């Protein structure tokens, strides 16, 4: 008799089951690909679910135009390697208005370039299901999020309309215009994700590994100077430090941590010995208490 | 987050290797805030070092601001969100928490509050393997203890921890602990749990949470963490006959046809013979395909892709099964149903029935009886409302493959979906196929006995043991004359005011039941139904004798 399934084998099986269920029951699913480590794991699981076929849905990236350049290069390479269609959507209206995280603040910027951009893309392509790589352990308000999260025709998340989820029986029924956001790695923790990346040799954006990079210190955070749009404020200087990123997003909003961890085991080692949670590096969570809850109701992932 | 921090620092690869072997456990905690449930979960998160510094900082701040421990760390606040949600008017239901030790990863289903308790608890328990039932040592067993335990047994959890919390407030008194444990074991005897482990705890003080407490030297059993890390939960379903609901047919090109699904029971190897439950067609497993290479075998819990040696017609909704032990295939399952929606059940109305294999239109044709979750008494009702539980008969538009829920939680469960609102309105657990379907009156040969004319002896002790609302005795499979063996527990069950429904093949079997009633001074009601004959057996005059003393004052 074989051994008991390990926790990663069980998590993997659950995620694959969820991904297959979506493809079986929805007519036009899409996988939202944020290029980060969670997306990397989700994409890998999708490939496993349908092997030897490629996943039968496109990848979509809502590009805010402020992503790290290395992320964009990695994104294009992965889509080509996996044989997947890649849809890149930019909120052109936002670009025309010159929305930037520096001048408009992280809250308005995120709302327009991410949330609005996502809604535009979902409407344009009429996707009825969208995979996202969010995990329940990321943030308190996500702890009760469903795996199949129902959204109204105007993309709103209404806590009262969320359906009870029992066993592995997911209610996938929707009316025209409504959609479901699906989180296949809901039950994974940050450690699970890293262990799985290590075990399965999943490629990730090099920014996760420590290297000497140009950074400025701003509001107590290290912000990488990824291009010349980052204007130095009085007193700020560009320093070269060995840094890496625990989480990846828009470069002006994503803090680097000083680190020498240049291999995957070293990254995991550092994560296990560190004393702060990964979302601390994301400015969106600092805006206001309950900000995630509010953003979700408005259509944010 | 510094468990095993020395190994992490000195040899991260060895650490990673050892953590690749970790298993996983899902459990649910049942109890109210007053029992210290949030403190208990918070403490487990805390002691497994899964709390980060930024979280600790806000915990310390919150403890001073709104904590209930006089400024000291209030572990319950780790789970908060809930208080904030309540203020914001957001629905509170099931929240999932995560922590891990060197042996296991844990997923905790936390079902807060009194509101919608049944619905939330059933939801959280549906994926749990272990239930922690919290009792306040000062109060002992309450109505809610009984309710929680019943729901836990209904959902098929067999490993139960009776967490006797707040032992510090009764001076760690062994006698009181033993009395609570005995009370509980006596009460739970009819619920069919596999094992009950009573642990004297103080979640607040940490007694017997992780390390054995010096305050309870008389206690020799495991600490809570010790129990959670070691309770064996896997393997049960692997020895069962093979089941795999086909989720997706993978057909990238003409030369490959893979059947994808999650194995619900059993183990499969290359070359094994399989049967399609609905059509009866058989074939052999050619390959078990994965991206990391073909597997020689796969087992319950794994999501796999199988290719078969023969081209047979299989699609989503079919169930692949062991050759010699196929699942039921029928249109009329009987089930325990938990109603989860504000709009009550409309018997006769079409709902969508989603099982592991298929979404099938169907209706509830009859509510046999409802169960009072506080007293476990049965009552005759026309319909089920929010948070009510009953035994119902379903009629599906077409037959489906299924097992009884007791046999398999994956292939024996279903949800009901409202066709118009798409809401999930109920959760179901199949008891069995209804006795006789009009088109299918042939009895299984193995049940017809040796044909020697001797009466068939039927033991009635099992029906009584299944005190989870499953008190149906199905006699429709027997063709020969019947005699009953009656156990004390069976009579005891009736003596508590429960009723037992006998399904008869024909009116001739009535004589055996009538004789049983005569000899045991029982009464019965007789009904002729569309499918045959049914008899409701009960003890007259005892219908209200089963109440538990003590109430938790919640009024629910």
HADDOCK unambig.tbl for C-alpha pairs under 7 A between the chains (distance, minus, plus):
assign (segid A and resid 4 and name CA) (segid B and resid 234 and name CA) 6.51 0.50 0.50
assign (segid A and resid 4 and name CA) (segid B and resid 235 and name CA) 6.92 0.50 0.50
assign (segid A and resid 5 and name CA) (segid B and resid 23 and name CA) 6.55 0.50 0.50
assign (segid A and resid 6 and name CA) (segid B and resid 20 and name CA) 6.94 0.50 0.50
assign (segid A and resid 6 and name CA) (segid B and resid 21 and name CA) 5.66 0.50 0.50
assign (segid A and resid 6 and name CA) (segid B and resid 22 and name CA) 5.39 0.50 0.50
assign (segid A and resid 6 and name CA) (segid B and resid 23 and name CA) 4.43 0.50 0.50
assign (segid A and resid 6 and name CA) (segid B and resid 24 and name CA) 6.77 0.50 0.50
assign (segid A and resid 7 and name CA) (segid B and resid 22 and name CA) 5.78 0.50 0.50
assign (segid A and resid 7 and name CA) (segid B and resid 23 and name CA) 4.54 0.50 0.50
assign (segid A and resid 7 and name CA) (segid B and resid 24 and name CA) 4.74 0.50 0.50
assign (segid A and resid 7 and name CA) (segid B and resid 105 and name CA) 6.53 0.50 0.50
assign (segid A and resid 10 and name CA) (segid B and resid 301 and name CA) 6.78 0.50 0.50
assign (segid A and resid 13 and name CA) (segid B and resid 301 and name CA) 6.90 0.50 0.50
assign (segid A and resid 13 and name CA) (segid B and resid 302 and name CA) 5.39 0.50 0.50
assign (segid A and resid 13 and name CA) (segid B and resid 303 and name CA) 4.85 0.50 0.50
assign (segid A and resid 16 and name CA) (segid B and resid 303 and name CA) 6.56 0.50 0.50
assign (segid A and resid 17 and name CA) (segid B and resid 262 and name CA) 6.57 0.50 0.50
assign (segid A and resid 17 and name CA) (segid B and resid 303 and name CA) 6.42 0.50 0.50
assign (segid A and resid 20 and name CA) (segid B and resid 247 and name CA) 6.97 0.50 0.50
assign (segid A and resid 20 and name CA) (segid B and resid 248 and name CA) 6.72 0.50 0.50
assign (segid A and resid 21 and name CA) (segid B and resid 247 and name CA) 6.80 0.50 0.50
assign (segid A and resid 24 and name CA) (segid B and resid 248 and name CA) 6.18 0.50 0.50
assign (segid A and resid 48 and name CA) (segid B and resid 290 and name CA) 6.78 0.50 0.50
assign (segid A and resid 48 and name CA) (segid B and resid 291 and name CA) 5.58 0.50 0.50
assign (segid A and resid 50 and name CA) (segid B and resid 250 and name CA) 6.86 0.50 0.50
assign (segid A and resid 51 and name CA) (segid B and resid 290 and name CA) 6.61 0.50 0.50
assign (segid A and resid 51 and name CA) (segid B and resid 291 and name CA) 5.78 0.50 0.50
assign (segid A and resid 53 and name CA) (segid B and resid 252 and name CA) 5.27 0.50 0.50
assign (segid A and resid 137 and name CA) (segid B and resid 97 and name CA) 6.95 0.50 0.50
assign (segid A and resid 137 and name CA) (segid B and resid 98 and name CA) 6.75 0.50 0.50
assign (segid A and resid 140 and name CA) (segid B and resid 81 and name CA) 5.98 0.50 0.50
assign (segid A and resid 141 and name CA) (segid B and resid 81 and name CA) 6.30 0.50 0.50
assign (segid A and resid 143 and name CA) (segid B and resid 95 and name CA) 5.05 0.50 0.50
assign (segid A and resid 143 and name CA) (segid B and resid 96 and name CA) 5.21 0.50 0.50
assign (segid A and resid 143 and name CA) (segid B and resid 97 and name CA) 6.66 0.50 0.50
assign (segid A and resid 144 and name CA) (segid B and resid 94 and name CA) 5.76 0.50 0.50
assign (segid A and resid 144 and name CA) (segid B and resid 95 and name CA) 4.09 0.50 0.50
assign (segid A and resid 144 and name CA) (segid B and resid 96 and name CA) 6.11 0.50 0.50
assign (segid A and resid 159 and name CA) (segid B and resid 90 and name CA) 6.40 0.50 0.50
assign (segid A and resid 159 and name CA) (segid B and resid 91 and name CA) 6.12 0.50 0.50
assign (segid A and resid 160 and name CA) (segid B and resid 91 and name CA) 6.30 0.50 0.50
assign (segid A and resid 163 and name CA) (segid B and resid 423 and name CA) 6.55 0.50 0.50
assign (segid A and resid 163 and name CA) (segid B and resid 424 and name CA) 5.90 0.50 0.50
assign (segid A and resid 164 and name CA) (segid B and resid 123 and name CA) 6.53 0.50 0.50
assign (segid A and resid 164 and name CA) (segid B and resid 424 and name CA) 6.68 0.50 0.50
assign (segid A and resid 165 and name CA) (segid B and resid 123 and name CA) 6.26 0.50 0.50
assign (segid A and resid 166 and name CA) (segid B and resid 123 and name CA) 5.12 0.50 0.50
assign (segid A and resid 166 and name CA) (segid B and resid 126 and name CA) 5.61 0.50 0.50
assign (segid A and resid 167 and name CA) (segid B and resid 126 and name CA) 5.21 0.50 0.50
assign (segid A and resid 167 and name CA) (segid B and resid 127 and name CA) 5.31 0.50 0.50
assign (segid A and resid 169 and name CA) (segid B and resid 355 and name CA) 6.97 0.50 0.50
assign (segid A and resid 169 and name CA) (segid B and resid 356 and name CA) 6.63 0.50 0.50
assign (segid A and resid 171 and name CA) (segid B and resid 424 and name CA) 6.86 0.50 0.50
assign (segid A and resid 173 and name CA) (segid B and resid 422 and name CA) 5.76 0.50 0.50
assign (segid A and resid 174 and name CA) (segid B and resid 422 and name CA) 6.59 0.50 0.50
assign (segid A and resid 265 and name CA) (segid B and resid 12 and name CA) 6.39 0.50 0.50
assign (segid A and resid 265 and name CA) (segid B and resid 13 and name CA) 6.67 0.50 0.50
assign (segid A and resid 269 and name CA) (segid B and resid 8 and name CA) 6.07 0.50 0.50
assign (segid A and resid 269 and name CA) (segid B and resid 9 and name CA) 6.99 0.50 0.50
assign (segid A and resid 269 and name CA) (segid B and resid 12 and name CA) 6.15 0.50 0.50
assign (segid A and resid 272 and name CA) (segid B and resid 1 and name CA) 5.99 0.50 0.50
assign (segid A and resid 272 and name CA) (segid B and resid 2 and name CA) 6.46 0.50 0.50
assign (segid A and resid 273 and name CA) (segid B and resid 1 and name CA) 6.43 0.50 0.50
assign (segid A and resid 273 and name CA) (segid B and resid 2 and name CA) 5.85 0.50 0.50
assign (segid A and resid 273 and name CA) (segid B and resid 5 and name CA) 6.99 0.50 0.50
assign (segid A and resid 275 and name CA) (segid B and resid 1 and name CA) 6.65 0.50 0.50
assign (segid A and resid 275 and name CA) (segid B and resid 52 and name CA) 4.99 0.50 0.50
assign (segid A and resid 275 and name CA) (segid B and resid 53 and name CA) 4.90 0.50 0.50
assign (segid A and resid 276 and name CA) (segid B and resid 52 and name CA) 4.87 0.50 0.50
assign (segid A and resid 276 and name CA) (segid B and resid 53 and name CA) 5.02 0.50 0.50
assign (segid A and resid 276 and name CA) (segid B and resid 54 and name CA) 5.40 0.50 0.50
assign (segid A and resid 277 and name CA) (segid B and resid 52 and name CA) 5.67 0.50 0.50
assign (segid A and resid 277 and name CA) (segid B and resid 54 and name CA) 6.75 0.50 0.50
